[in-house]
Every structure is written in structure tokens, then in C-alpha cells.
Amino acid sequence: MQLTHNIDTKHIDTNLDLALLREGDRGSNVAQLQARLAALDLYQGEITGYFDSATRQSLESFQRTYELDEYGCFGTETWYAMTFWSQETAFPSIKLWVKRSMQLLHDQLHTTYRLIYRG
């Protein structure tokens, strides 16, 4: 599933590093977050790569709408919700889908680890 908005993708990298981002952080990951928020009409500021209060407020708006737990910080759960969100995906199914996807990923990594290291 992909975003269904017409967006300028020059700031968006689908290989986004999933490190936790919070107010005060800088860098290309913050610029990508700002671009995603702008694509969802939640962020009207300039894409600067600086996680300022406007970025935090926009992110919190998204998180409130989708009842995400990473309030004010950008982490794995919010990344999945933002990456795979679409106009056709009705909430609350998105939160359930995100949690199930994260559990599936965890289970697959655990199985792979057992196969590699325990034979």
C-alpha cells in the first residue's frame, strides 16, 4: 500500500533509517519526516531538516489522529503508519495493521535468527 497523494518525492527516501527522532534533531531523516508530513497536509513549513516545534506539532497531530503511542517522537510505529497510510485505509484498522506488521516482522527476524545461529 502506498500514499495516494500527489507529492514531491525528492525529500523522501523509502530506505529511511528508523532511529528515533525528536525535537532538536537535525538531518536528512528529519527532512524526510517533514516532507511526509507536508504530503499529508499536516506541515506547512519549509523543509529544513531541523526538528522544530512546528514539526513536532504536525507530527503530534498525525499521531493523535491515528492513536499512536510515540507522541511527539518519530519512531518505528509512526514510520509504519505514515509510510503505509492511504486515503482508502480507514482508521482504526491502520493501528491494528501496524501492530500486526511489527509483530510479523519480529517473528520473522526471530525465526531467521534461530535458523542461522541454532541450525
Secondary structure, DSSP 8 states (H G I E B T S, - for coil): ----S---GGG--TT-----B-TT-BSHHHHHHHHHHHHTT---S---SB--HHHHHHHHHHHHHTT-S-TTSB-HHHHHHHHH--TT--TTHHHHHHHHHHHHHHHHHHHHHHHHHH-
